[in-house]
C-alpha cells in the first residue's frame, strides 16, 4: 500500500515541488478508501448490536427460568436483579446484573419485559432497535416457552402481551 501512496506523494525535488495535482490525487484516493470502509464498519456495528441484544435476551430468559424454578412464577427485571422496590420476592443472590434492570437503551436497542396477568406464569422479553436500520435491522422477542424469534419488519412482537407473536421467524432457523 505504501508503494501506491508513494506514487502520489508530492516530491520536493525540482522547481515545482510535487504540485497541487498530486495532493488532490492523494485526497481522492483517501476518499475512495473511506467510501469503501465506512459502510463496512457500519454493518459491523449493527451486527455487534444485534449480537449483544440476543445475548441479553438469552441471559434474561435464563434468569427467568431459574426464578420460576425457585418461586413457581416469573418476575420483573427489578426482582431478578434483586433491586429495592421489587414487586415480589427478590432473587437472592441476584440472577441478573443491575445494569440490565435499567430502562435506558443498551447497544442501540430498547429492552422490555412483559409479564402475564395474575400470577405471572408467562413473560415476553423484547429488544427493538432505537433507530431501525442504523442501530439494528431486526427486532427480537423471547418468551416463557423458550422460543427466540425475530422480525425484520413492522410486525407486532408480542401477540397477547406475554408471549411472542407466533408469526415471527424463529432465530436460528428452527
C-alpha positions in Angstrom: 0.0 0.0 0.0 2.9 2.3 0.8 4.2 2.0 -2.8 0.8 3.1 -4.1 0.8 6.2 -1.9 4.4 6.9 -2.9 3.2 7.4 -6.5 1.1 10.4 -5.4 3.2 11.9 -2.6 4.5 15.3 -3.6 8.2 15.3 -4.4 10.3 18.1 -3.1 12.9 18.0 -5.8 12.8 20.1 -8.9 11.4 23.6 -9.4 7.7 22.9 -8.9 7.8 20.5 -5.9 5.0 18.0 -6.2 2.2 20.3 -7.2 -1.4 20.5 -6.2 -2.3 17.7 -8.6 -0.5 15.2 -6.6 -2.2 16.5 -3.4 -5.6 16.2 -5.0 -4.9 12.7 -6.1 -4.0 11.7 -2.5 -7.2 13.3 -1.2 -9.2 11.5 -3.9 -7.6 8.2 -3.0 -8.3 8.6 0.7 -11.9 9.5 -0.2 -12.3 6.3 -2.2 -10.8 4.2 0.6 -13.2 5.9 3.1 -16.2 5.3 0.8 -15.4 1.6 0.8 -14.5 1.2 4.5 -17.3 3.3 6.3 -20.3 1.2 5.1 -18.4 -2.0 6.2 -17.8 -0.5 9.6 -21.5 0.5 10.0 -22.6 -3.1 9.1 -20.2 -4.5 11.6 -21.6 -2.2 14.3 -25.2 -3.2 13.5 -24.2 -6.9 13.7 -22.5 -6.3 17.0 -25.6 -4.5 18.4 -27.8 -7.4 17.3 -25.4 -9.9 18.9 -25.4 -8.0 22.2 -29.3 -7.8 22.1 -29.5 -11.6 21.5 -27.0 -12.3 24.3 -29.0 -10.1 26.8 -32.3 -11.8 25.8 -30.8 -15.3 26.5 -29.4 -14.0 29.8 -32.9 -12.7 30.9 -34.6 -15.9 29.7 -32.2 -18.0 31.8 -32.7 -15.8 34.8 -36.5 -16.1 34.5 -36.2 -19.9 34.2 -34.2 -20.0 37.4 -36.5 -17.7 39.2 -39.5 -19.7 38.1 -37.8 -22.9 39.3 -37.4 -21.4 42.7 -40.7 -19.5 43.0 -43.1 -21.1 40.5 -43.7 -17.8 38.7 -41.8 -15.3 36.7 -40.6 -11.9 38.0 -39.9 -8.4 36.9 -36.4 -7.3 35.9 -36.1 -5.5 39.2 -36.7 -8.7 41.1 -34.3 -10.7 39.0 -31.6 -8.0 39.7 -32.6 -8.0 43.4 -33.2 -4.3 43.4 -35.2 -2.4 46.1 -38.9 -1.9 45.2 -39.2 -5.4 43.8 -42.9 -6.3 43.3 -42.4 -9.8 44.6 -39.7 -11.9 46.3 -36.4 -10.6 45.0 -33.9 -13.1 43.7 -31.2 -13.9 46.3 -28.5 -13.9 45.0 -29.3 -11.6 42.1 -29.9 -13.5 38.8 -29.2 -10.5 36.6 -26.6 -7.7 36.8 -28.2 -4.4 37.9 -27.3 -2.7 34.6 -29.7 -4.9 32.8 -32.5 -3.6 35.0 -32.1 -0.1 33.6 -34.8 1.3 31.2 -32.1 3.1 29.2 -31.2 1.7 25.7 -28.2 -0.6 25.6 -26.1 -1.3 22.5 -28.6 0.5 20.3 -31.7 -1.4 21.5 -34.6 -0.8 23.8 -35.4 -3.7 26.0 -38.8 -4.5 27.7 -40.2 -7.3 29.8 -43.9 -8.0 29.8 -45.3 -10.3 32.4 -48.6 -12.2 32.1 -51.6 -11.0 34.2 -52.3 -12.6 37.5 -49.7 -14.9 38.9 -47.1 -14.2 36.1 -47.0 -17.6 34.6 -45.9 -16.2 31.2 -43.5 -13.5 30.0 -42.2 -11.9 26.8 -38.9 -10.1 26.6 -38.4 -7.8 23.6 -35.5 -5.9 22.1 -36.2 -3.2 19.5 -33.7 -1.0 17.7 -33.5 2.6 18.8 -33.2 3.7 15.2 -34.3 0.9 12.8 -31.7 0.3 10.1 -28.9 2.2 11.9 -28.6 0.7 15.4 -30.1 -2.6 14.4 -32.0 -4.2 11.5 -34.1 -6.8 13.4 -36.3 -6.8 16.5 -36.2 -9.8 18.8 -38.6 -11.5 21.2 -38.3 -14.4 23.6 -41.0 -15.8 25.8 -41.6 -18.3 28.6 -41.7 -21.2 26.2 -38.0 -20.6 25.4 -38.7 -19.5 21.8 -36.5 -16.8 20.5 -37.8 -15.1 17.3 -37.1 -12.0 15.2 -38.9 -9.6 13.0 -37.3 -7.6 10.1 -40.3 -5.5 9.5 -43.1 -3.8 11.4 -44.7 -6.9 12.8 -46.0 -6.8 16.4 -43.5 -8.6 18.6 -46.0 -9.8 21.2 -49.3 -11.4 20.4 -51.2 -11.4 23.7 -48.7 -9.3 25.6 -47.0 -12.1 27.4 -45.8 -14.3 24.6 -44.1 -13.7 21.2 -46.3 -13.3 18.2 -46.4 -16.8 16.5 -45.9 -15.3 13.1 -42.3 -14.2 13.9 -39.5 -16.1 12.3 -37.5 -18.3 14.8 -33.9 -17.3 15.3 -31.5 -19.9 14.0 -34.0 -21.3 11.5 -35.5 -23.9 13.9 
